[in-house]
Amino acid sequence: MTTVFARPKLQLFGVSTAFVVRKISLSDLGDALRLGWEDFKAIPTHAIVLCVMYPVLGLVLFRLVIGYSVLPLLFPLAAGFALIGPFAGLGLYELSRRRERGEEPGAWDAMQVLRAPSFGAMLELGILLFVLFGVWIAAADAIYIATFGYAPAASIPDFAERVLATPEGWSLIIVGCGVGFLFALAALCVSVVSFPLMLDRHATAIDAIRTSIRAVMMNPIEMAAWGLIVAVLLAVGSLPFFVGLCVVLPVLGHATWHLYRKVVEPDPNPPQEEPRPPIGHRYAADFPASLFPWSRER
């Protein structure tokens, strides 16, 4: 007769959690990126449509910066994408989840995340990240004012000369990058696997944050390397007027899902989801209702 022992509950800050975190290796990060690239190649149009808002937003921010003499905030705004990126990637996690189950996800499948039982928890954590983003922008502005005062830069060359060719500018770079690192570290700790976990296991925001912190504590080197990979790819994608983010952001979004799969042990008793009904033949008379498939669901 086989004896079955119940798995002991894990403790974090005195509170139990049922999500088991694994120890991963640096090779797992490369594998997650590879799988993210495979997802992107399988559904590139959908991913670009979901993420094209970011390059557009970047260009709009650039125009606002030039027009309203807040040029010093351009880099903090671009860098801040890393803080809110985990929340913005919800649709990409859903596409990767469905493809993992053997489905051929369509563009509107990404919107099904809005129906997830834990969407409220995702929204709560998303608001937290947006607040963190706002505090980062305020901190970056305060650092610039403390270094150069309130006088705005006359032009882009003038701003570049201030930052790159003066001792105050180098001080701004060092202090700004140091403070930005702390914000990025905070965002990484609370969200590296939180959103995929809430989508997949319907965890609460608190449990997801605790599990994410445990993942970082158990894999400090690997998570630091992941944060560096994200930062480098975002920087590379931002260089040609943010256009490269059309590829970088979806690949990172898909890769984050696969990183979650490697870090958190799967549910031993996953709930059985109803298979998606076949689409069938569609007629011209169905347009434009066919663009909104949920409108026919009851």
PyMOL commands that set and color helices and strands:
alter all, ss='L'
color gray80, all
select helices_A, chain A and resi 26-42+44-51+53-67+71-79+81-88+90-100+107-115+119-148+156-164+167-191+194-201+205-218+220-238+245-263+284-286+289-291+293-296
alter helices_A, ss='H'
color red, helices_A
select strands_A, chain A and resi 10-12+15-17
alter strands_A, ss='S'
color yellow, strands_A
deselect
rebuild
show_as cartoon
